[in-house]
């Protein structure tokens, strides 16, 4: 949008300026005052809402910071445990003379691995701590 620059104001412009702009109507002043009050109240309510939402966001950020190290450790534990069970199963699968496990021990290892994976992944995905995340 190109507009021509306005010419500078000169002393002659003061001589040709109107004496008054006219007084606004009394009813309009009351309407404007009422509208201003309403807008001020809405602004105050919105500010209160904004402050409450900012506190919620900060709380979630703090919870995330608290949960993150536990989630990483739980994942590392799950990987190590599953890897150790995998090595034990491989050793048993090759049926070395010096390494043999009864069937009940193998059932326990495989079952506990499944429970570890499902349980830890479930806990990490739901936030580890009970009530850490609000229900939506």
N, C-alpha and C positions, 0 to 999 in steps of 0.2 A: 504494500500500500504506500504509494508515494504521495506525499502532501507537500504543498508549498510552504516554506517557512513563513511564519507570521512576521509582519514587520515589527520592529521594536516600538515599545510604548514611548510616546513623547509627551511633553508638557501640554501640547494642544489637545491631546486625548483626554486629559483631566478636565479641561473646560467643556468638552462635549459629552462627558459622562453623565448619566442620570443622577439626580439628587438622592433618590432612594430606590430600593428594589421593591418596595411595597411590603407591608406587614403580612405575614402568612395568616391564614384564617385560624381562628381560635380552635375550631373543631379539628383541623389538620394537626395542630400542635399536640392535642390530646391523643389523636390516633398515632402519631409518630412516637410519642412518649410511651404509649402502650406497646407498640411494636418493639421499641427498643428494650423495654422491660422483659417482654416475652423472649426476645433473642438472647438477652443476658442470662435468663434462667435456663434456657436450652443449652447455652454454652457451659454453664456451671454443671448441669447434669452430664453433659458429654465429657467434661473434664474428669468428673468422678468415675465414669465408666472407663475412660482411658487409663486412669490411675489403677483401677482394679485389674484391668486386662494386663497392664504392664507388670503388676505384681505376680499374676498368674504365669506370665511368660518367664519371668525371672525365676520363679519357683521351679518350672519345668527345666530351665537351663541348669539350675543347681542339681536337680535330681539326675539329669543326664550326666553331669560331671561326676556325681557320686556312683552312678551305676556302671559307667564305662569301664573302670579298672576291674570290677568284679566280673563283668561280662567277658572281658578279654582273658582273665584268668580261668574262668569256667570253660571257655572255648579251648584254651591251651591244655587244660586238664583232660577234656574230652578227647582231644587229638592224641595226647600221650597215652591215655588209657586204651583207646581203640587201637593205637599202633602196637602197644604191648600185647594186647589180646591177639591181634593179627599175627605177631611174631610167634606167640605160643601156639596158635593154631597151625601155622606153617611148620613149626618144629614137630608138632604132633602128626601132621599130615605126611611128613617124610619118614615117620616111624623109625627114628633112631633107637638104638638099643638103650641108650642112656636117658632117653626122654620119652616117657609114655604117661598119658593121663587117663584116668578112668572116665567113662561116659558121663557120669554125674557131674564131674568137674568141668567137662567141656560144655555141658548144658548150662551150668551156672555162669561160666565165662561169657558165652554167647548171649544168654538172657540178660546178664548184668550190663553188657555192652549196649544192648538195645535200650534198656531202661536208662542208662546214662545218657545216651544220645538223645532219646526222646525227651527225657526229663530236663536235661540242661538246656537243650535248644528251646523247649517250651518255656522254661524259666527266663531265659535271656529274651525271648520274643515278647513275653508278657511284662517284662520290666524287673525281674528278679525279686523285687520287694513287693509284698502284698500291699495293694492300695497306692502304689507309686504312680499309677496312671488312672485318671478318672474314667469311669465307664461312659461310653458315648452312645 
